[in-house]
Amino acid sequence: MGLVEAKRPVVLIVEDEFLLRMDAVHMIAAAGFEVVEAANADQAIDILESRRDITVVFTDVQMPGSMDGLKLARAVRGRWPPIKIIATSGRLDLEQGDLPEGGRFLAKPYSPGQLAGVLRELISDG
């Protein structure tokens, strides 16, 4: 009998800047997670509506379009409560009430170790 491969947690990266998104993709994949990408909140919502396996949404705060990252975080918490949320920004420092309960903030620039650590912490919290 063959070995059953363990299912890797799936992280949806929402980042409008292509190079930053690619960098995050590489960091998160190297940490052992499966990665799905969206360039804005509208694409992220479409993906979330079509997939049931997203474990974490990792979103930039400042994005063009119908929603910024904070509005996306609130929408995710309202429609998909089990999904964990990490927001990132290089321009803003978020306060306690800016993200939905359980949401985490990671300031840019972040290291691969910082990002992997926050992801593992959120996944282990259940």
N, CA, C and O atoms as CSV, one atom per row, in Angstrom:
chain,resi,resn,atom,element,x,y,z
A,1,MET,N,N,0.836,-1.184,0.000
A,1,MET,CA,C,0.000,0.000,0.000
A,1,MET,C,C,0.880,1.245,0.000
A,1,MET,O,O,1.946,1.261,0.615
A,2,GLY,N,N,0.429,2.284,-0.690
A,2,GLY,CA,C,1.192,3.525,-0.781
A,2,GLY,C,C,0.999,4.396,0.442
A,2,GLY,O,O,0.057,4.217,1.214
A,3,LEU,N,N,1.901,5.331,0.600
A,3,LEU,CA,C,1.785,6.288,1.687
A,3,LEU,C,C,0.762,7.355,1.327
A,3,LEU,O,O,0.666,7.771,0.172
A,4,VAL,N,N,0.012,7.786,2.305
A,4,VAL,CA,C,-0.957,8.861,2.092
A,4,VAL,C,C,-0.260,10.181,2.399
A,4,VAL,O,O,0.276,10.367,3.491
A,5,GLU,N,N,-0.267,11.093,1.432
A,5,GLU,CA,C,0.358,12.390,1.640
A,5,GLU,C,C,-0.542,13.259,2.507
A,5,GLU,O,O,-1.739,13.394,2.257
A,6,ALA,N,N,0.070,13.847,3.537
A,6,ALA,CA,C,-0.686,14.733,4.419
A,6,ALA,C,C,-1.076,15.986,3.647
A,6,ALA,O,O,-0.290,16.522,2.865
A,7,LYS,N,N,-2.284,16.435,3.878
A,7,LYS,CA,C,-2.778,17.641,3.216
A,7,LYS,C,C,-2.110,18.861,3.824
A,7,LYS,O,O,-2.134,19.056,5.039
A,8,ARG,N,N,-1.513,19.680,2.967
A,8,ARG,CA,C,-0.867,20.909,3.441
A,8,ARG,C,C,-1.920,22.004,3.596
A,8,ARG,O,O,-2.837,22.100,2.780
A,9,PRO,N,N,-1.796,22.833,4.640
A,9,PRO,CA,C,-2.712,23.964,4.783
A,9,PRO,C,C,-2.581,24.903,3.578
A,9,PRO,O,O,-1.493,25.080,3.028
A,10,VAL,N,N,-3.706,25.498,3.182
A,10,VAL,CA,C,-3.736,26.374,2.007
A,10,VAL,C,C,-3.822,27.826,2.455
A,10,VAL,O,O,-4.685,28.195,3.253
A,11,VAL,N,N,-2.905,28.650,1.924
A,11,VAL,CA,C,-2.851,30.071,2.245
A,11,VAL,C,C,-3.200,30.867,0.994
A,11,VAL,O,O,-2.582,30.685,-0.056
A,12,LEU,N,N,-4.183,31.744,1.104
A,12,LEU,CA,C,-4.546,32.659,0.025
A,12,LEU,C,C,-3.808,33.974,0.250
A,12,LEU,O,O,-4.036,34.665,1.243
A,13,ILE,N,N,-2.919,34.310,-0.685
A,13,ILE,CA,C,-2.155,35.558,-0.616
A,13,ILE,C,C,-2.881,36.602,-1.457
A,13,ILE,O,O,-3.158,36.378,-2.636
A,14,VAL,N,N,-3.188,37.744,-0.842
A,14,VAL,CA,C,-3.862,38.833,-1.545
A,14,VAL,C,C,-2.936,40.047,-1.505
A,14,VAL,O,O,-2.805,40.714,-0.478
A,15,GLU,N,N,-2.299,40.317,-2.638
A,15,GLU,CA,C,-1.298,41.387,-2.740
A,15,GLU,C,C,-1.345,41.947,-4.143
A,15,GLU,O,O,-1.216,41.205,-5.116
A,16,ASP,N,N,-1.529,43.264,-4.257
A,16,ASP,CA,C,-1.648,43.881,-5.584
A,16,ASP,C,C,-0.299,44.093,-6.262
A,16,ASP,O,O,-0.240,44.169,-7.489
A,17,GLU,N,N,0.779,44.191,-5.500
A,17,GLU,CA,C,2.094,44.398,-6.099
A,17,GLU,C,C,2.713,43.051,-6.461
A,17,GLU,O,O,3.020,42.243,-5.584
A,18,PHE,N,N,2.891,42.819,-7.755
A,18,PHE,CA,C,3.304,41.518,-8.281
A,18,PHE,C,C,4.568,40.974,-7.613
A,18,PHE,O,O,4.587,39.824,-7.175
A,19,LEU,N,N,5.620,41.786,-7.532
A,19,LEU,CA,C,6.884,41.288,-6.975
A,19,LEU,C,C,6.759,40.935,-5.495
A,19,LEU,O,O,7.353,39.958,-5.040
A,20,LEU,N,N,5.999,41.717,-4.748
A,20,LEU,CA,C,5.776,41.399,-3.332
A,20,LEU,C,C,4.962,40.120,-3.188
A,20,LEU,O,O,5.215,39.311,-2.295
A,21,ARG,N,N,3.970,39.940,-4.080
A,21,ARG,CA,C,3.162,38.721,-4.054
A,21,ARG,C,C,4.028,37.500,-4.358
A,21,ARG,O,O,3.913,36.472,-3.691
A,22,MET,N,N,4.897,37.616,-5.370
A,22,MET,CA,C,5.770,36.491,-5.724
A,22,MET,C,C,6.720,36.153,-4.574
A,22,MET,O,O,6.978,34.981,-4.299
A,23,ASP,N,N,7.233,37.177,-3.913
A,23,ASP,CA,C,8.111,36.959,-2.775
A,23,ASP,C,C,7.367,36.208,-1.670
A,23,ASP,O,O,7.897,35.253,-1.101
A,24,ALA,N,N,6.141,36.637,-1.369
A,24,ALA,CA,C,5.334,35.960,-0.346
A,24,ALA,C,C,5.014,34.532,-0.756
A,24,ALA,O,O,5.028,33.630,0.081
A,25,VAL,N,N,4.723,34.315,-2.042
A,25,VAL,CA,C,4.442,32.958,-2.538
A,25,VAL,C,C,5.629,32.051,-2.246
A,25,VAL,O,O,5.462,30.947,-1.727
A,26,HIS,N,N,6.822,32.515,-2.579
A,26,HIS,CA,C,8.020,31.699,-2.369
A,26,HIS,C,C,8.256,31.417,-0.887
A,26,HIS,O,O,8.585,30.290,-0.517
A,27,MET,N,N,8.090,32.434,-0.035
A,27,MET,CA,C,8.292,32.243,1.406
A,27,MET,C,C,7.315,31.233,1.980
A,27,MET,O,O,7.699,30.343,2.739
A,28,ILE,N,N,6.051,31.378,1.611
A,28,ILE,CA,C,5.006,30.527,2.188
A,28,ILE,C,C,5.116,29.100,1.660
A,28,ILE,O,O,4.946,28.145,2.418
A,29,ALA,N,N,5.395,28.948,0.380
A,29,ALA,CA,C,5.582,27.603,-0.189
A,29,ALA,C,C,6.796,26.922,0.441
A,29,ALA,O,O,6.752,25.729,0.745
A,30,ALA,N,N,7.883,27.679,0.638
A,30,ALA,CA,C,9.090,27.113,1.252
A,30,ALA,C,C,8.841,26.681,2.696
A,30,ALA,O,O,9.527,25.796,3.208
A,31,ALA,N,N,7.862,27.303,3.353
A,31,ALA,CA,C,7.507,26.935,4.723
A,31,ALA,C,C,6.589,25.718,4.775
A,31,ALA,O,O,6.211,25.273,5.859
A,32,GLY,N,N,6.224,25.174,3.603
A,32,GLY,CA,C,5.445,23.943,3.564
A,32,GLY,C,C,3.954,24.100,3.359
A,32,GLY,O,O,3.198,23.147,3.545
A,33,PHE,N,N,3.525,25.285,2.980
A,33,PHE,CA,C,2.105,25.530,2.764
A,33,PHE,C,C,1.786,25.516,1.275
A,33,PHE,O,O,2.644,25.820,0.447
A,34,GLU,N,N,0.550,25.164,0.939
A,34,GLU,CA,C,0.070,25.322,-0.431
A,34,GLU,C,C,-0.359,26.781,-0.581
A,34,GLU,O,O,-0.883,27.377,0.360
A,35,VAL,N,N,-0.137,27.355,-1.765
A,35,VAL,CA,C,-0.396,28.772,-1.980
A,35,VAL,C,C,-1.387,28.990,-3.118
A,35,VAL,O,O,-1.316,28.341,-4.162
A,36,VAL,N,N,-2.308,29.917,-2.889
A,36,VAL,CA,C,-3.232,30.404,-3.912
A,36,VAL,C,C,-3.052,31.914,-3.932
A,36,VAL,O,O,-2.857,32.527,-2.883
A,37,GLU,N,N,-3.116,32.523,-5.120
A,37,GLU,CA,C,-2.841,33.955,-5.252
A,37,GLU,C,C,-4.046,34.737,-5.749
A,37,GLU,O,O,-4.851,34.250,-6.544
A,38,ALA,N,N,-4.145,35.979,-5.250
A,38,ALA,CA,C,-5.121,36.942,-5.756
A,38,ALA,C,C,-4.453,38.310,-5.772
A,38,ALA,O,O,-3.685,38.644,-4.870
A,39,ALA,N,N,-4.751,39.104,-6.806
A,39,ALA,CA,C,-4.156,40.429,-6.942
A,39,ALA,C,C,-4.977,41.514,-6.251
A,39,ALA,O,O,-4.502,42.636,-6.076
A,40,ASN,N,N,-6.218,41.180,-5.855
A,40,ASN,CA,C,-7.060,42.159,-5.170
A,40,ASN,C,C,-8.160,41.439,-4.396
A,40,ASN,O,O,-8.300,40.219,-4.484
A,41,ALA,N,N,-8.934,42.202,-3.641
A,41,ALA,CA,C,-9.970,41.619,-2.788
A,41,ALA,C,C,-11.074,40.946,-3.593
A,41,ALA,O,O,-11.603,39.916,-3.175
A,42,ASP,N,N,-11.429,41.515,-4.743
A,42,ASP,CA,C,-12.483,40.896,-5.561
A,42,ASP,C,C,-12.078,39.504,-6.032
A,42,ASP,O,O,-12.882,38.573,-5.988
A,43,GLN,N,N,-10.835,39.360,-6.480
A,43,GLN,CA,C,-10.343,38.034,-6.868
A,43,GLN,C,C,-10.326,37.098,-5.661
A,43,GLN,O,O,-10.662,35.920,-5.779
A,44,ALA,N,N,-9.936,37.625,-4.508
A,44,ALA,CA,C,-9.895,36.807,-3.295
A,44,ALA,C,C,-11.287,36.274,-2.942
A,44,ALA,O,O,-11.436,35.097,-2.616
A,45,ILE,N,N,-12.287,37.125,-3.006
A,45,ILE,CA,C,-13.660,36.690,-2.704
A,45,ILE,C,C,-14.097,35.614,-3.684
A,45,ILE,O,O,-14.698,34.620,-3.276
A,46,ASP,N,N,-13.807,35.795,-4.976
A,46,ASP,CA,C,-14.143,34.775,-5.978
A,46,ASP,C,C,-13.497,33.437,-5.638
A,46,ASP,O,O,-14.140,32.391,-5.730
A,47,ILE,N,N,-12.231,33.470,-5.248
A,47,ILE,CA,C,-11.522,32.241,-4.884
A,47,ILE,C,C,-12.152,31.612,-3.645
A,47,ILE,O,O,-12.386,30.404,-3.612
A,48,LEU,N,N,-12.425,32.418,-2.636
A,48,LEU,CA,C,-13.026,31.897,-1.410
A,48,LEU,C,C,-14.411,31.288,-1.666
A,48,LEU,O,O,-14.795,30.309,-1.025
A,49,GLU,N,N,-15.146,31.873,-2.598
A,49,GLU,CA,C,-16.469,31.330,-2.923
A,49,GLU,C,C,-16.378,30.006,-3.676
A,49,GLU,O,O,-17.317,29.210,-3.649
A,50,SER,N,N,-15.248,29.765,-4.351
A,50,SER,CA,C,-15.129,28.553,-5.160
A,50,SER,C,C,-14.315,27.440,-4.499
A,50,SER,O,O,-14.322,26.305,-4.977
A,51,ARG,N,N,-13.613,27.751,-3.406
A,51,ARG,CA,C,-12.774,26.752,-2.737
A,51,ARG,C,C,-13.158,26.643,-1.273
A,51,ARG,O,O,-13.495,27.633,-0.625
A,52,ARG,N,N,-13.101,25.431,-0.772
A,52,ARG,CA,C,-13.433,25.190,0.642
A,52,ARG,C,C,-12.200,24.835,1.469
A,52,ARG,O,O,-12.315,24.510,2.651
A,53,ASP,N,N,-11.025,24.898,0.850
A,53,ASP,CA,C,-9.817,24.425,1.524
A,53,ASP,C,C,-8.882,25.537,1.992
A,53,ASP,O,O,-7.778,25.246,2.454
A,54,ILE,N,N,-9.286,26.788,1.887
A,54,ILE,CA,C,-8.435,27.897,2.320
A,54,ILE,C,C,-8.410,27.916,3.852
A,54,ILE,O,O,-9.455,27.930,4.501
A,55,THR,N,N,-7.201,27.915,4.413
A,55,THR,CA,C,-7.020,27.914,5.864
A,55,THR,C,C,-6.697,29.307,6.391
A,55,THR,O,O,-7.164,29.700,7.459
A,56,VAL,N,N,-5.882,30.059,5.620
A,56,VAL,CA,C,-5.425,31.385,6.032
A,56,VAL,C,C,-5.521,32.342,4.856
A,56,VAL,O,O,-5.203,31.980,3.724
A,57,VAL,N,N,-5.966,33.580,5.132
A,57,VAL,CA,C,-5.879,34.667,4.157
A,57,VAL,C,C,-4.787,35.602,4.647
A,57,VAL,O,O,-4.844,36.117,5.764
A,58,PHE,N,N,-3.783,35.814,3.785
A,58,PHE,CA,C,-2.665,36.727,4.071
A,58,PHE,C,C,-2.812,37.897,3.116
A,58,PHE,O,O,-2.539,37.764,1.923
A,59,THR,N,N,-3.247,39.055,3.634
A,59,THR,CA,C,-3.602,40.176,2.778
A,59,THR,C,C,-2.817,41.445,3.073
A,59,THR,O,O,-2.528,41.770,4.225
A,60,ASP,N,N,-2.484,42.145,2.011
A,60,ASP,CA,C,-1.949,43.490,2.143
A,60,ASP,C,C,-3.094,44.384,2.608
A,60,ASP,O,O,-4.251,44.130,2.273
A,61,VAL,N,N,-2.788,45.416,3.369
A,61,VAL,CA,C,-3.828,46.327,3.848
A,61,VAL,C,C,-4.226,47.318,2.763
A,61,VAL,O,O,-5.414,47.521,2.512
A,62,GLN,N,N,-3.246,47.934,2.122
A,62,GLN,CA,C,-3.542,48.989,1.153
A,62,GLN,C,C,-3.549,48.419,-0.258
A,62,GLN,O,O,-2.502,48.139,-0.841
A,63,MET,N,N,-4.756,48.254,-0.792
A,63,MET,CA,C,-4.935,47.735,-2.147
A,63,MET,C,C,-6.003,48.552,-2.858
A,63,MET,O,O,-6.958,49.015,-2.235
A,64,PRO,N,N,-5.840,48.727,-4.163
A,64,PRO,CA,C,-6.895,49.393,-4.930
A,64,PRO,C,C,-8.065,48.433,-5.137
A,64,PRO,O,O,-7.934,47.224,-4.949
A,65,GLY,N,N,-9.182,48.979,-5.519
A,65,GLY,CA,C,-10.338,48.143,-5.820
A,65,GLY,C,C,-11.496,48.412,-4.888
A,65,GLY,O,O,-11.524,49.425,-4.190
A,66,SER,N,N,-12.446,47.505,-4.879
A,66,SER,CA,C,-13.672,47.705,-4.112
A,66,SER,C,C,-13.462,47.571,-2.603
A,66,SER,O,O,-14.264,48.079,-1.819
A,67,MET,N,N,-12.388,46.888,-2.193
A,67,MET,CA,C,-12.107,46.698,-0.766
A,67,MET,C,C,-10.611,46.776,-0.530
A,67,MET,O,O,-9.820,46.306,-1.347
A,68,ASP,N,N,-10.225,47.373,0.591
A,68,ASP,CA,C,-8.830,47.270,1.008
A,68,ASP,C,C,-8.698,46.001,1.855
A,68,ASP,O,O,-9.666,45.258,2.023
A,69,GLY,N,N,-7.517,45.761,2.377
A,69,GLY,CA,C,-7.283,44.540,3.138
A,69,GLY,C,C,-8.069,44.444,4.429
A,69,GLY,O,O,-8.436,43.348,4.853
A,70,LEU,N,N,-8.336,45.596,5.070
A,70,LEU,CA,C,-9.109,45.566,6.311
A,70,LEU,C,C,-10.566,45.207,6.045
A,70,LEU,O,O,-11.165,44.434,6.792
A,71,LYS,N,N,-11.140,45.769,4.978
A,71,LYS,CA,C,-12.517,45.411,4.618
A,71,LYS,C,C,-12.590,43.947,4.203
A,71,LYS,O,O,-13.552,43.251,4.528
A,72,LEU,N,N,-11.567,43.479,3.480
A,72,LEU,CA,C,-11.515,42.068,3.105
A,72,LEU,C,C,-11.455,41.194,4.352
A,72,LEU,O,O,-12.155,40.184,4.433
A,73,ALA,N,N,-10.631,41.567,5.318
A,73,ALA,CA,C,-10.519,40.783,6.555
A,73,ALA,C,C,-11.868,40.675,7.264
A,73,ALA,O,O,-12.237,39.606,7.749
A,74,ARG,N,N,-12.602,41.790,7.320
A,74,ARG,CA,C,-13.933,41.762,7.959
A,74,ARG,C,C,-14.914,40.904,7.160
A,74,ARG,O,O,-15.736,40.196,7.742
A,75,ALA,N,N,-14.828,40.965,5.827
A,75,ALA,CA,C,-15.713,40.147,4.988
A,75,ALA,C,C,-15.406,38.661,5.180
A,75,ALA,O,O,-16.318,37.839,5.268
A,76,VAL,N,N,-14.128,38.327,5.243
A,76,VAL,CA,C,-13.739,36.930,5.451
A,76,VAL,C,C,-14.245,36.444,6.808
A,76,VAL,O,O,-14.809,35.354,6.905
A,77,ARG,N,N,-14.050,37.232,7.839
A,77,ARG,CA,C,-14.508,36.824,9.175
A,77,ARG,C,C,-16.024,36.636,9.193
A,77,ARG,O,O,-16.526,35.708,9.828
A,78,GLY,N,N,-16.755,37.508,8.500
A,78,GLY,CA,C,-18.214,37.402,8.481
A,78,GLY,C,C,-18.736,36.211,7.698
A,78,GLY,O,O,-19.709,35.579,8.110
A,79,ARG,N,N,-18.105,35.895,6.575
A,79,ARG,CA,C,-18.607,34.823,5.691
A,79,ARG,C,C,-17.934,33.479,5.903
A,79,ARG,O,O,-18.546,32.432,5.695
A,80,TRP,N,N,-16.674,33.506,6.318
A,80,TRP,CA,C,-15.899,32.267,6.506
A,80,TRP,C,C,-15.181,32.318,7.857
A,80,TRP,O,O,-13.953,32.399,7.895
A,81,PRO,N,N,-15.922,32.271,8.959
A,81,PRO,CA,C,-15.335,32.469,10.290
A,81,PRO,C,C,-14.138,31.577,10.630
A,81,PRO,O,O,-13.253,32.036,11.351
A,82,PRO,N,N,-14.057,30.336,10.156
A,82,PRO,CA,C,-12.895,29.518,10.548
A,82,PRO,C,C,-11.567,29.953,9.912
A,82,PRO,O,O,-10.502,29.574,10.399
A,83,ILE,N,N,-11.616,30.731,8.846
A,83,ILE,CA,C,-10.386,31.116,8.152
A,83,ILE,C,C,-9.602,32.108,9.001
A,83,ILE,O,O,-10.151,33.091,9.499
A,84,LYS,N,N,-8.318,31.836,9.157
A,84,LYS,CA,C,-7.417,32.715,9.902
A,84,LYS,C,C,-7.003,33.882,9.007
A,84,LYS,O,O,-6.971,33.753,7.783
A,85,ILE,N,N,-6.685,35.025,9.627
A,85,ILE,CA,C,-6.374,36.234,8.866
A,85,ILE,C,C,-5.056,36.834,9.344
A,85,ILE,O,O,-4.830,37.021,10.539
A,86,ILE,N,N,-4.193,37.129,8.369
A,86,ILE,CA,C,-2.975,37.900,8.625
A,86,ILE,C,C,-3.006,39.092,7.675
A,86,ILE,O,O,-3.199,38.926,6.471
A,87,ALA,N,N,-2.817,40.286,8.212
A,87,ALA,CA,C,-2.733,41.498,7.391
A,87,ALA,C,C,-1.313,42.037,7.469
A,87,ALA,O,O,-0.637,41.897,8.488
A,88,THR,N,N,-0.870,42.657,6.376
A,88,THR,CA,C,0.476,43.215,6.333
A,88,THR,C,C,0.459,44.586,5.680
A,88,THR,O,O,-0.361,44.868,4.807
A,89,SER,N,N,1.381,45.431,6.120
A,89,SER,CA,C,1.529,46.755,5.528
A,89,SER,C,C,2.916,47.286,5.835
A,89,SER,O,O,3.487,47.014,6.890
A,90,GLY,N,N,3.436,48.037,4.904
A,90,GLY,CA,C,4.695,48.720,5.129
A,90,GLY,C,C,4.491,50.175,5.483
A,90,GLY,O,O,5.446,50.881,5.806
A,91,ARG,N,N,3.245,50.628,5.424
A,91,ARG,CA,C,2.948,52.046,5.662
A,91,ARG,C,C,2.132,52.298,6.922
A,91,ARG,O,O,2.190,53.390,7.488
A,92,LEU,N,N,1.380,51.312,7.361
A,92,LEU,CA,C,0.481,51.493,8.495
A,92,LEU,C,C,0.851,50.578,9.649
A,92,LEU,O,O,1.336,49.466,9.437
A,93,ASP,N,N,0.624,51.040,10.858
A,93,ASP,CA,C,0.663,50.187,12.043
A,93,ASP,C,C,-0.770,50.045,12.503
A,93,ASP,O,O,-1.443,51.039,12.776
A,94,LEU,N,N,-1.234,48.827,12.591
A,94,LEU,CA,C,-2.623,48.610,12.966
A,94,LEU,C,C,-2.782,48.569,14.474
A,94,LEU,O,O,-1.871,48.185,15.207
A,95,GLU,N,N,-3.956,48.973,14.917
A,95,GLU,CA,C,-4.313,48.937,16.332
A,95,GLU,C,C,-5.086,47.648,16.608
A,95,GLU,O,O,-5.484,46.943,15.680
A,96,GLN,N,N,-5.294,47.350,17.885
A,96,GLN,CA,C,-5.970,46.122,18.310
A,96,GLN,C,C,-7.311,45.909,17.610
A,96,GLN,O,O,-7.594,44.798,17.162
A,97,GLY,N,N,-8.139,46.942,17.504
A,97,GLY,CA,C,-9.479,46.783,16.946
A,97,GLY,C,C,-9.570,46.876,15.432
A,97,GLY,O,O,-10.664,46.747,14.881
A,98,ASP,N,N,-8.458,47.095,14.741
A,98,ASP,CA,C,-8.497,47.257,13.289
A,98,ASP,C,C,-8.789,45.950,12.553
A,98,ASP,O,O,-9.417,45.960,11.495
A,99,LEU,N,N,-8.340,44.838,13.105
A,99,LEU,CA,C,-8.566,43.525,12.491
A,99,LEU,C,C,-9.633,42.781,13.269
A,99,LEU,O,O,-9.822,43.028,14.460
A,100,PRO,N,N,-10.339,41.863,12.597
A,100,PRO,CA,C,-11.307,41.035,13.320
A,100,PRO,C,C,-10.610,40.220,14.408
A,100,PRO,O,O,-9.401,40.000,14.348
A,101,GLU,N,N,-11.367,39.782,15.385
A,101,GLU,CA,C,-10.824,38.992,16.485
A,101,GLU,C,C,-10.002,37.821,15.955
A,101,GLU,O,O,-10.432,37.103,15.051
A,102,GLY,N,N,-8.831,37.641,16.520
A,102,GLY,CA,C,-7.955,36.553,16.100
A,102,GLY,C,C,-7.048,36.903,14.935
A,102,GLY,O,O,-6.119,36.155,14.627
A,103,GLY,N,N,-7.307,38.045,14.275
A,103,GLY,CA,C,-6.473,38.467,13.161
A,103,GLY,C,C,-5.108,38.919,13.652
A,103,GLY,O,O,-4.977,39.430,14.764
A,104,ARG,N,N,-4.104,38.731,12.825
A,104,ARG,CA,C,-2.738,39.115,13.185
A,104,ARG,C,C,-2.203,40.127,12.188
A,104,ARG,O,O,-2.575,40.114,11.014
A,105,PHE,N,N,-1.319,41.015,12.666
A,105,PHE,CA,C,-0.669,41.991,11.815
A,105,PHE,C,C,0.811,41.673,11.735
A,105,PHE,O,O,1.444,41.372,12.747
A,106,LEU,N,N,1.368,41.742,10.523
A,106,LEU,CA,C,2.782,41.515,10.289
A,106,LEU,C,C,3.298,42.684,9.457
A,106,LEU,O,O,2.910,42.848,8.300
A,107,ALA,N,N,4.176,43.498,10.051
A,107,ALA,CA,C,4.688,44.684,9.362
A,107,ALA,C,C,5.675,44.295,8.268
A,107,ALA,O,O,6.474,43.373,8.430
A,108,LYS,N,N,5.604,45.024,7.138
A,108,LYS,CA,C,6.593,44.871,6.068
A,108,LYS,C,C,7.791,45.745,6.416
A,108,LYS,O,O,7.596,46.817,6.989
A,109,PRO,N,N,8.986,45.354,6.109
A,109,PRO,CA,C,9.338,44.058,5.518
A,109,PRO,C,C,9.380,42.978,6.595
A,109,PRO,O,O,9.797,43.234,7.725
A,110,TYR,N,N,8.956,41.801,6.248
A,110,TYR,CA,C,8.968,40.663,7.168
A,110,TYR,C,C,9.941,39.626,6.614
A,110,TYR,O,O,10.196,39.571,5.411
A,111,SER,N,N,10.465,38.829,7.490
A,111,SER,CA,C,11.403,37.787,7.074
A,111,SER,C,C,10.632,36.488,6.819
A,111,SER,O,O,9.514,36.326,7.308
A,112,PRO,N,N,11.216,35.578,6.069
A,112,PRO,CA,C,10.576,34.272,5.881
A,112,PRO,C,C,10.283,33.585,7.212
A,112,PRO,O,O,9.243,32.946,7.369
A,113,GLY,N,N,11.197,33.717,8.165
A,113,GLY,CA,C,10.988,33.097,9.472
A,113,GLY,C,C,9.822,33.709,10.236
A,113,GLY,O,O,9.046,32.995,10.869
A,114,GLN,N,N,9.700,35.035,10.176
A,114,GLN,CA,C,8.574,35.697,10.848
A,114,GLN,C,C,7.250,35.232,10.252
A,114,GLN,O,O,6.321,34.883,10.980
A,115,LEU,N,N,7.172,35.230,8.923
A,115,LEU,CA,C,5.933,34.846,8.251
A,115,LEU,C,C,5.583,33.391,8.549
A,115,LEU,O,O,4.440,33.083,8.887
A,116,ALA,N,N,6.554,32.503,8.427
A,116,ALA,CA,C,6.312,31.088,8.708
A,116,ALA,C,C,5.882,30.881,10.152
A,116,ALA,O,O,5.002,30.067,10.432
A,117,GLY,N,N,6.508,31.624,11.079
A,117,GLY,CA,C,6.156,31.493,12.486
A,117,GLY,C,C,4.714,31.892,12.768
A,117,GLY,O,O,4.006,31.196,13.495
A,118,VAL,N,N,4.277,33.011,12.197
A,118,VAL,CA,C,2.892,33.461,12.401
A,118,VAL,C,C,1.916,32.458,11.775
A,118,VAL,O,O,0.891,32.135,12.374
A,119,LEU,N,N,2.233,31.971,10.579
A,119,LEU,CA,C,1.360,30.984,9.933
A,119,LEU,C,C,1.237,29.723,10.787
A,119,LEU,O,O,0.131,29.233,11.018
A,120,ARG,N,N,2.358,29.205,11.248
A,120,ARG,CA,C,2.324,27.979,12.072
A,120,ARG,C,C,1.570,28.193,13.375
A,120,ARG,O,O,0.840,27.314,13.834
A,121,GLU,N,N,1.753,29.374,13.969
A,121,GLU,CA,C,1.046,29.691,15.209
A,121,GLU,C,C,-0.469,29.712,14.982
A,121,GLU,O,O,-1.225,29.155,15.777
A,122,LEU,N,N,-0.906,30.350,13.906
A,122,LEU,CA,C,-2.338,30.412,13.621
A,122,LEU,C,C,-2.906,29.036,13.296
A,122,LEU,O,O,-4.005,28.700,13.737
A,123,ILE,N,N,-2.173,28.240,12.533
A,123,ILE,CA,C,-2.645,26.901,12.168
A,123,ILE,C,C,-2.758,26.024,13.406
A,123,ILE,O,O,-3.709,25.252,13.535
A,124,SER,N,N,-1.794,26.136,14.318
A,124,SER,CA,C,-1.806,25.290,15.515
A,124,SER,C,C,-2.907,25.713,16.499
A,124,SER,O,O,-3.330,24.921,17.341
A,125,ASP,N,N,-3.364,26.962,16.386
A,125,ASP,CA,C,-4.453,27.417,17.248
A,125,ASP,C,C,-5.784,26.815,16.859
A,125,ASP,O,O,-6.785,26.983,17.556
A,126,GLY,N,N,-5.789,26.118,15.748
A,126,GLY,CA,C,-6.965,25.379,15.407
A,126,GLY,C,C,-7.819,25.931,14.409
A,126,GLY,O,O,-8.846,25.338,14.078
